[in-house]
Structures are given as structure tokens and as C-alpha cells.
């Protein structure tokens, strides 16, 4: 898979990804380090929460999404380095054993006004579980290099 | 520190946090699992990027921020479980050896129209390094329980 320059992106393009399975041990290990709350750590305590069972930290879902994105066909030249997200939603919880995959859609493509070698693409990335439910939706603006003139 | 109910929050309140130091080994370990791009993995290759040196994945900064938030004085009753973020920015990179801390400000407090036992607070959390530079700014809407009537 070759890298894509700004000129290779167009509004409406879609990109898929590989799949990643997340197990109970990964969920509790991530939570112990970064989000030590009972609904991410302990099945019995998690039963008493609105999630009614163990669920991954949203930041874990975000990190898993990033991994799938890096390995996906999106492949902007110069890598995936965003200045931030315009929106980040977690509509459904991620459960132990869930298999995640991505659907990416290009929402906007524009050359930079101030930097002639660069542009910006806006991409919505939806992370889906094996039941086709969205577990994360993010909208990111990514700087992308323009194709060097020969 | 007791937990806070909706009635304990007010617009303009600020909350601090403890501090967390992030070292090179943590940055490369997180990146190897979740964001395997050279600017997060390899000092020499990272010198050639716009970051001009090794920088943490934004998702690592987000996860570290979550950890500081869980341990902070914010302490909403029922835990910190957001449905998502309205905005997430990484204005400065996180470098090996950086010491991070949070400044949280309550932007909005409102009871839920549909759920009489619940409300929603909007909180801006700024993650700062030891040079007082913002490395992450997030705005989150968090559901918070109302104080149970006696």
C-alpha cells in the first residue's frame, strides 16, 4: 500500500480496516493503569452501574481505534498526526470479547492557505463491534502533504 | 474527599489534580501497542518529523489525563463516565520526562429534563506540562447524579 497525498483524497471516499479483538484481561489492564473505576475493573461492581457489566474505558476504545487506523488503508503521507478531534462519542460500550473494525469516510479535503506543501482532510471514523453497533465515532482534521511537484 | 452531586457543582468552579511524570519507556511502550508510528517510537526518526523529537501519542496523553482526572478532586458521584467529548486538542507535544497536571473548570451545570435523578455538567480539562504549556484541552459533558432527597 503506497502513501496517499492530499491529491489522492476526495470527499465521500471510504476506507476500511482490519479487526481487533479485545479481551477481559486487556480491558482491566488498561483500566488499572489509566482509568481505575470499578465499571472497567470489576465484573461484579460493574453489574451495579448503568453499563450492567464490565466495559472498556473510552480511552482504551480510542487507543484501539488509533491502532486500527495506523494499520488501515488510509495511509496519509507523513503519518496520522492530528492536532485534535472535533468530536468524540462512545454510543455503545465495548465488552470483553468484542471484535472491532473501522469505517472511515472523508468529509472534507482542502489545501492549506498558509502552507503550500500541505493540506487538511477531515475524516469521520466509526468504530463498530461484531453486532455492527457503533462503539466510537470521531471526527478528526488531519494535515496531509501535497504531492511533490516533479 | 466525598463525592459530589449535581448540586455541589457551579459554573466557574475549578479543580486541580496530582502530577504524573511520563518517561521515554512509557511513551514507546504505549505507542508500540496502540500508535506504532516512528515519531512516537524512535528518537532518530522522530527528529525528521514536524515534532523534531520523540513525542507521546495523543491517545497516551488522553489516557494519562483520564488517570489524573479519576484521582482528582472532581469526584462526581457515580464516577467519571462521559458519553463523549465536544472537543479534544493537543496544542503541544508531550516529551519524555514531562510532568503533567490538570486544571479543570466547570462550564455548565444543568438538571436533566428527562431523568429527575440526574443532571449534566460540562467540564473543560486542560493538561499542562512543567513549563505551563497546554498539551491537551478537552471539553466533556458528564452525567452526574442529583443529591438524593432525604
Interface residues (C-beta under 8 A of the other chain):
Chain A: X30 X33 X34 X35 X36 X37 X38 X39 X49 X50 X51 X57 X58 X59 X60 X62 X63 X64 X66 X67 X70 X78 X79 X80 X81 X82 X83 X84 X85 X86 X87 X88 X89 X90 X91 X137
Chain B: X30 X33 X34 X35 X36 X37 X38 X39 X49 X50 X51 X57 X58 X59 X60 X62 X63 X64 X66 X67 X70 X78 X79 X80 X81 X82 X83 X84 X85 X86 X87 X88 X89 X90 X91
